[in-house]
Amino acid sequence: MPPDPIVLHYMINPATAPAERPTAWDVEVKLEDLSLKHRMKSVTLDANQATLKTLGDIDDEVRRVFVLST
């Protein structure tokens, strides 16, 4: 189920001149992604030793590539 919409209250004053350039703001909204949380939990619960070793090997390879490229 999607989260409730975010409502931003604002007022436009027609008596003032518009800005020369449009202005925009980034608004950070923290939401809990229950779908992702559930999928991540199922992956960690279903992981076995071989899977964990494979993930460790991939992490090591990424680390080596990153260190060599910087």
Secondary structure, 3 states (H helix, E strand, C coil): CCCCCCCCCCCCCCCCCCCCCCCCCCCCCCCCCHHHHHHHHHHHHHCCHHHHHHHHHHHHHHHHHHHHHC
